[in-house]
Amino acid sequence: MMNNKINDFVVRFANVNGTGSASANFLFAKSIFRMGIPVTPKNIFPSNIQGLPTWYEVRVSEKGYLGRREGIDLMVCVNPQSMAQDVKSVKPGGYFMYDSTKKLPVEYIRPDITYLPIPLMEMCNANFTEPRQRQLFKNIIYVGALSQLLSIEFGVLQDLLSEQFTGKEKLIAPNVKSLLLGIDYVKAHFEYPLAIHLERRNLVGDSIMTDGNSACGLGAIYGGATVCAWYPITPSTSVAEAFENYANELRIDKETEEKKFAIVQAEDELAAMGMVIGANWNGARAFTATSGPGVSLMNEFLGLAYFAEVPAVLIDVQRTGPSTGMPTRTQQSDIQLAAYASHGDTRHILLFPATPKECFEMTAESFDLAEQLQTPVILMTDLDLGMNDHMSAPFEWNDTRSYKRGKVLTANELEDIGRFGRYLDTDGDGITYRTYPGTHPTKGAFFTRGTSRDEYAVYTEDGAAYKRNMDRLMVKWNTAKKMVPPPQMYQETNQSNLGIIFFGTSTYSAEEAMDQLANEGTVLDAMRIKSFPFTKAVEEFIHMHNTLFVIEQNRDAQMRGLLMLELQINPAKLISVLNYDGMPITAHAIAKQISNHLLPITPQQNELPATVI
């Protein structure tokens, strides 16, 4: 039997895609959050609409660890298709809840776990008449059973249902009935609570639960975006949908009901990026959202925006590739694709948020950076951050904050400067002055040119002029290093000659792995990268350590390669810690890979039996 574990366990739900289980499972996760306990849900779903297995994993962690963890303490299985796999995934001493309307096959019986049979479909058939109700309320019944087994407060569930069905109050009663069916069945048939259960805490403070895509959509609103051009693609579609929903609330004139925004669903991703470039060239703040396949298609236009120096914002919600890959699994695998998108010599600004709050903040900041630097800025999230709910600090915004539009000349300023040089660097920072179309009737006739040109935007194939332009773009790149977000350091002083580098959603598990390794006596300095180009602080951190472990979720160690290429780092100094199975990396996987690398092997040890530690 499992020892008592209070507020520290993993529950996984095995359902069928399209059966309404997602809302019931989220009700379970959010009820734990409302009890003041840190919780992290993961929706593991197939790339079809209905019928295939789907899982929903909930980690409860009193210590506040928000990364995914191996091992299932309690499996709730209502999908016969996946039952063989689901039984195997339960930890010894764990629990297996299943729909016992049909007898459990004998091959699924394990002596080292506890079974919790509940006749879910039989109970639904006895209490509800409509087929769709029977399907939906089966999920609510098992939430009720879990609430009794794990000590979830019933009042919390009632409050959440009231909030969920505001304006649809007639739906509250059958949902409460379903909860009570599950609760009463547990009271009559099982001992409760289980060894794993919950106790109310006050550990979440003023945190919220939201997903990164919604945060990006809201960040675009606050960042001043008025145009979104996009093409649907998993897992980024909900970024554009969130932007539209927030815009309908916040970007409509209350008196005239005039919309102050434009949403364009383009014919493909390339067209979407073209529209974004055109809108930004015309003075709007515009963006698009896509995933890896879309970035591939956008390469030519990204190169145009870089070379013509037009602001653009792209939100890349990364998924497993290459090709169409696994559209509903997560990776950090577009790093080098995005950094050097397009042919020729290009470098693009990348931002790496790790939380929904950073998705909100960095999306808003992307528009300032894009306009100040007159170049594309790509926000690198991923499916895990984008589509899953995360516990996050609340979003904050300073209403006195003004948008940074960069070097934009007015008509009067154009009158004062003589001949306008669109690509003339007068300040030595590599950033030239621009105008909006129509600012002046005669000056600034060439606002943009995507072909080779001189400083005055006059077409030329002179190699010297092209070289001057490309050299100036590198000056601008170095200027950007002082403007992008600096890395986060986890220690104020150098405590070890070992370092750990991570970014994005690898952060959650990396922080937990650091604690695990510290408990084993391995102390690591740590740095979280937030942007590319790499700032001076990134370079200094690398140079002050002998060995650095670079954690990333792709096969080819793309961030490690970027660090080596850009900072001229000795490859032997950077050790990869990788995960690329489509699931978020775990702290155990990180700690194990680091420990295996650090494990000292002496000649004497090599001669000892394999059982010696």
Residue, then its C-alpha position, 0 to 999 in steps of 0.5 A: m500500500m502507498n504511504n500517506k501523501i498529502n498534497d503531493f501526487v499525480v492523477r491521470f484521466a484516460n478518456v475518449n476525445g470528444t466526450g466532454s471530459a475536458s471540462a470535468n477534468f478541469l473542474f477537478a484541477k481547478s477545485i484543488f487550486r481553489m483549495g490553495i494548493p499548487v496544481t499543474p494540469k496537462n491535456i494530452f490529446p490526439s490530432n483528431i476531433q473525436g474517438l481516439p484516446t485522450w489523457y488529462e494529467v494533474r500534478v498536485s505539489e505542496k512544494g509548488y513544483l509545476g513541471r510534469r512528473e513521472g509516475i501515476d498515483l491514481m489513474v481514472c480510466v473510462n476508456p477501454q481502448s487505452m486500459a492496458q496501457d493505463v493499468k501499466s502506468v500506475k505506480p506500485g501502491g497506486y490506485f486504478m479507478y475504472d467503469s465497472t459497468k463491464k467486468l474488468p478483464v483478468e489480464y488487467i489485474r495487478p496485485d500491487i495496486t488498489y482497484l476502485p470500481i465504480p459502475l459509471m455508465e450503469m449509474c448514468n443510465a439509471n439517472f439520466t434519459e438523454p444519451r448526451q447527458r449520460q455521456l457528459f454526466k459520467n465524467i461529473i460522477y467520477v469527479g464527485a467520487l474523487s472529491q470524496l476519496l481525495s477530500i475535495e471540499f464540496g462547497v468549492l465544487q459548487d462554487l465552480l459550477s455556479e461560475q461555469f454556468t452563469g446564465k445557464e442556471k438550469l444546468i447546475a442542478p444535474n451537475v450537482k446531482s451527478l457529483l452527489l451520485g459519485i460521492d454517495y457511491v464512495k461512501a457506500h463502497f470504499e474507505y476514504p480518504l485514500a492514502i493520497h489526499l488533499e488538505r486545504r492550504n494557502l499556498v497559491g496567494d493571488s495566483i491565477m490559472t490560465d493558458g499561454n495562448s490566451a495570455c498572448g492574445l491579451g498581451a497583443i491587445y495591451g501591446g497596441a495591436t490592431v491587426c491580426a492576420w492568421y491561418p489556422i494551425t494547431p497549436s496556435t489557433s487559440v492565440a488569434e481567437a483570444f485576441e479576437n475575443y478580447a478585441n470584441e470586448l476592449r477594441i469597440d467604440k462604446e458610442t458608435e460600436e465601430k470596431k477598432f481592429a481587423i482580423v483576417q483569416a488568410e489563405d495560408e501562412l505566407a499570405a498572413m505574414g505578408m498582410v502583417i508586413g503590409a499593416n506594419w509598414n502602414g503604421a499599424r501594430a500587426f501580428t500573426a501566430t503559427s507553429g513550425p510548419g507555418v514558420s517554414l512557409m513564412n521564411e521568404f516574407l520574414g527575410l523581406a521584413y528583416f532586409a526591408e526593415v519593417p516591424a513584424v511580430l510573430i508568435d510561434v507556438q512550437r509543436t513536434g516536427p519535422s513535417t506535420g509531425m505530432p501536431t498535438r505534442t510539445q517541443q522546443s524545436d523551432i529555435q534555429l529555424a526561427a533565429y535564421a529564418s529566410h535565405g541569406d544572412t538573417r538574424h531575428i529577435l527571439l523571446f522565450p517566455a516561461t509562464p503565462k504572465e511572461c507570455f502577456e508581458m513579452t507579447a506586449e514588449s514584442f511590438d515595442l522591440a519590433e518598431q524600435l528595431q524595425t525588424p521581425v520579433i518572434l515570440m517562442t512559446d510551445l504547445d505545453l505553455g500555449m494550450n495547457d492551463h498554468m498557475s501564474a502570477p497575475f498580469e500587471w499593466n502600467d496605464t501610464r506606459s506609452y508605446k515605443r514607436g522608434k525612429v519615425l519622422t514627422a512631416n515637419e522633421l522631414e522638411d528640416i533634414g534635407r534629403f531623406g535617407r531611409y537606410l542612412d545610419t545617422d546615430g551610429d546604432g544601426i537603426t535608421y529613420r523611417t516614415y509612415p506612408g503619406t507623411h510627406p507629399t514628396k520626401g521619403a518616396f521610398f519608404t521600403r525596398g526589399t532589393s539591394r539599395d543604397e542608403y537613400a533606398v535607390y536600387t543598386e547592384d553595387g557590391a560595396a553598397y550591399k556590404r555597407n547595408m549588411d554591416r549596418l544591420m549587424v551594428k543594429w543587431n549588437t544594439a538589440k543586445k542592449m534592448v532585449p530582456p536579460p537572462q534570469m540568474y538564480q544565484e547572485t554569486n558564483q557558487s559552483n564551476l557547474g552551470i545549468i542553462f534553460f529557457g521556456t517551459s523547461t524552466y519548471s522542471a529545471e528548477e525542481a531538478m536543481d533542488q533534487l541535485a542539491n539534495e544529492g550534493t551537486v550544486l549548480d549555478a543556473m541561468r534562464i535565457k529569455s531572449f536572442p540575441f544573447t546579452k553580455a550577461v549570457e556570455e559572462f555566465i558561460h565563461m565563468h563556468n567549466t561545464l554547463f548543461v543546456i536543457e532543451q526539448n528537441r533532438d538536435a540540441q538547437m539552443r546549444g548549437l546557437l550558443m556555440l555559433e553565436l558566442q564561439i563557445n568550445p563545444a566540449k563545455l556545453i553538455s546537452v540535456l535533451n527530451y523529444d518524445g513530445m511530452p514536457i521534460t521532467a525533473h527526474a529526466i534532467a537530474k538523471q542525465i546530469s548525474n550520469h554525466l557527473l558520475p565518476i568512473t575510476p579504473q577500480q570501479n570499472e573492475l567491480p561488479a555492476t551492482v556496486i553504486 
